[in-house]
């Protein structure tokens, strides 16, 4: 699995989290004006994953 950084049509930085088979598992919820901000968002997601509970709605 991997995170992929890219620029969208508006020129904002976004990320996708992809499975080994290429399927997109999740995406950034917003665009970022800088690559550094997008990378910070990825780090926040990575840090929060181990403790994230599974819930039903």
MODELLER restraints for C-alpha pairs under 7 A, 6 or more apart:
rsr = mdl.restraints
at = mdl.atoms
rsr.add(forms.Gaussian(group=physical.xy_distance, feature=features.Distance(at['CA:1:A'], at['CA:18:A']), mean=5.53, stdev=0.5))
rsr.add(forms.Gaussian(group=physical.xy_distance, feature=features.Distance(at['CA:1:A'], at['CA:19:A']), mean=4.45, stdev=0.5))
rsr.add(forms.Gaussian(group=physical.xy_distance, feature=features.Distance(at['CA:1:A'], at['CA:20:A']), mean=4.92, stdev=0.5))
rsr.add(forms.Gaussian(group=physical.xy_distance, feature=features.Distance(at['CA:2:A'], at['CA:17:A']), mean=5.69, stdev=0.5))
rsr.add(forms.Gaussian(group=physical.xy_distance, feature=features.Distance(at['CA:2:A'], at['CA:18:A']), mean=5.40, stdev=0.5))
rsr.add(forms.Gaussian(group=physical.xy_distance, feature=features.Distance(at['CA:2:A'], at['CA:19:A']), mean=6.75, stdev=0.5))
rsr.add(forms.Gaussian(group=physical.xy_distance, feature=features.Distance(at['CA:3:A'], at['CA:15:A']), mean=6.48, stdev=0.5))
rsr.add(forms.Gaussian(group=physical.xy_distance, feature=features.Distance(at['CA:3:A'], at['CA:16:A']), mean=5.58, stdev=0.5))
rsr.add(forms.Gaussian(group=physical.xy_distance, feature=features.Distance(at['CA:3:A'], at['CA:17:A']), mean=4.41, stdev=0.5))
rsr.add(forms.Gaussian(group=physical.xy_distance, feature=features.Distance(at['CA:3:A'], at['CA:18:A']), mean=6.27, stdev=0.5))
rsr.add(forms.Gaussian(group=physical.xy_distance, feature=features.Distance(at['CA:4:A'], at['CA:15:A']), mean=5.34, stdev=0.5))
rsr.add(forms.Gaussian(group=physical.xy_distance, feature=features.Distance(at['CA:4:A'], at['CA:16:A']), mean=5.14, stdev=0.5))
rsr.add(forms.Gaussian(group=physical.xy_distance, feature=features.Distance(at['CA:4:A'], at['CA:17:A']), mean=6.31, stdev=0.5))
rsr.add(forms.Gaussian(group=physical.xy_distance, feature=features.Distance(at['CA:5:A'], at['CA:13:A']), mean=6.89, stdev=0.5))
rsr.add(forms.Gaussian(group=physical.xy_distance, feature=features.Distance(at['CA:5:A'], at['CA:14:A']), mean=5.82, stdev=0.5))
rsr.add(forms.Gaussian(group=physical.xy_distance, feature=features.Distance(at['CA:5:A'], at['CA:15:A']), mean=4.44, stdev=0.5))
rsr.add(forms.Gaussian(group=physical.xy_distance, feature=features.Distance(at['CA:5:A'], at['CA:16:A']), mean=6.69, stdev=0.5))
rsr.add(forms.Gaussian(group=physical.xy_distance, feature=features.Distance(at['CA:6:A'], at['CA:13:A']), mean=5.69, stdev=0.5))
rsr.add(forms.Gaussian(group=physical.xy_distance, feature=features.Distance(at['CA:6:A'], at['CA:14:A']), mean=5.53, stdev=0.5))
rsr.add(forms.Gaussian(group=physical.xy_distance, feature=features.Distance(at['CA:6:A'], at['CA:15:A']), mean=6.12, stdev=0.5))
rsr.add(forms.Gaussian(group=physical.xy_distance, feature=features.Distance(at['CA:7:A'], at['CA:13:A']), mean=4.52, stdev=0.5))
rsr.add(forms.Gaussian(group=physical.xy_distance, feature=features.Distance(at['CA:7:A'], at['CA:14:A']), mean=6.08, stdev=0.5))
rsr.add(forms.Gaussian(group=physical.xy_distance, feature=features.Distance(at['CA:8:A'], at['CA:14:A']), mean=6.82, stdev=0.5))
rsr.add(forms.Gaussian(group=physical.xy_distance, feature=features.Distance(at['CA:12:A'], at['CA:31:A']), mean=5.07, stdev=0.5))
rsr.add(forms.Gaussian(group=physical.xy_distance, feature=features.Distance(at['CA:12:A'], at['CA:32:A']), mean=5.24, stdev=0.5))
rsr.add(forms.Gaussian(group=physical.xy_distance, feature=features.Distance(at['CA:12:A'], at['CA:33:A']), mean=5.31, stdev=0.5))
rsr.add(forms.Gaussian(group=physical.xy_distance, feature=features.Distance(at['CA:13:A'], at['CA:31:A']), mean=5.37, stdev=0.5))
rsr.add(forms.Gaussian(group=physical.xy_distance, feature=features.Distance(at['CA:13:A'], at['CA:32:A']), mean=4.82, stdev=0.5))
rsr.add(forms.Gaussian(group=physical.xy_distance, feature=features.Distance(at['CA:13:A'], at['CA:33:A']), mean=6.24, stdev=0.5))
rsr.add(forms.Gaussian(group=physical.xy_distance, feature=features.Distance(at['CA:13:A'], at['CA:34:A']), mean=6.36, stdev=0.5))
rsr.add(forms.Gaussian(group=physical.xy_distance, feature=features.Distance(at['CA:13:A'], at['CA:35:A']), mean=5.80, stdev=0.5))
rsr.add(forms.Gaussian(group=physical.xy_distance, feature=features.Distance(at['CA:13:A'], at['CA:38:A']), mean=6.11, stdev=0.5))
rsr.add(forms.Gaussian(group=physical.xy_distance, feature=features.Distance(at['CA:14:A'], at['CA:28:A']), mean=5.84, stdev=0.5))
rsr.add(forms.Gaussian(group=physical.xy_distance, feature=features.Distance(at['CA:14:A'], at['CA:30:A']), mean=6.97, stdev=0.5))
rsr.add(forms.Gaussian(group=physical.xy_distance, feature=features.Distance(at['CA:14:A'], at['CA:31:A']), mean=5.18, stdev=0.5))
rsr.add(forms.Gaussian(group=physical.xy_distance, feature=features.Distance(at['CA:14:A'], at['CA:32:A']), mean=6.40, stdev=0.5))
rsr.add(forms.Gaussian(group=physical.xy_distance, feature=features.Distance(at['CA:14:A'], at['CA:38:A']), mean=6.17, stdev=0.5))
rsr.add(forms.Gaussian(group=physical.xy_distance, feature=features.Distance(at['CA:15:A'], at['CA:27:A']), mean=5.80, stdev=0.5))
rsr.add(forms.Gaussian(group=physical.xy_distance, feature=features.Distance(at['CA:15:A'], at['CA:28:A']), mean=5.38, stdev=0.5))
rsr.add(forms.Gaussian(group=physical.xy_distance, feature=features.Distance(at['CA:16:A'], at['CA:24:A']), mean=6.56, stdev=0.5))
rsr.add(forms.Gaussian(group=physical.xy_distance, feature=features.Distance(at['CA:16:A'], at['CA:26:A']), mean=5.94, stdev=0.5))
rsr.add(forms.Gaussian(group=physical.xy_distance, feature=features.Distance(at['CA:16:A'], at['CA:27:A']), mean=4.40, stdev=0.5))
rsr.add(forms.Gaussian(group=physical.xy_distance, feature=features.Distance(at['CA:16:A'], at['CA:28:A']), mean=6.48, stdev=0.5))
rsr.add(forms.Gaussian(group=physical.xy_distance, feature=features.Distance(at['CA:17:A'], at['CA:24:A']), mean=5.90, stdev=0.5))
rsr.add(forms.Gaussian(group=physical.xy_distance, feature=features.Distance(at['CA:17:A'], at['CA:25:A']), mean=5.55, stdev=0.5))
rsr.add(forms.Gaussian(group=physical.xy_distance, feature=features.Distance(at['CA:17:A'], at['CA:26:A']), mean=5.28, stdev=0.5))
rsr.add(forms.Gaussian(group=physical.xy_distance, feature=features.Distance(at['CA:17:A'], at['CA:27:A']), mean=6.15, stdev=0.5))
rsr.add(forms.Gaussian(group=physical.xy_distance, feature=features.Distance(at['CA:18:A'], at['CA:24:A']), mean=4.45, stdev=0.5))
rsr.add(forms.Gaussian(group=physical.xy_distance, feature=features.Distance(at['CA:18:A'], at['CA:25:A']), mean=5.48, stdev=0.5))
rsr.add(forms.Gaussian(group=physical.xy_distance, feature=features.Distance(at['CA:19:A'], at['CA:25:A']), mean=6.48, stdev=0.5))
rsr.add(forms.Gaussian(group=physical.xy_distance, feature=features.Distance(at['CA:32:A'], at['CA:38:A']), mean=5.73, stdev=0.5))
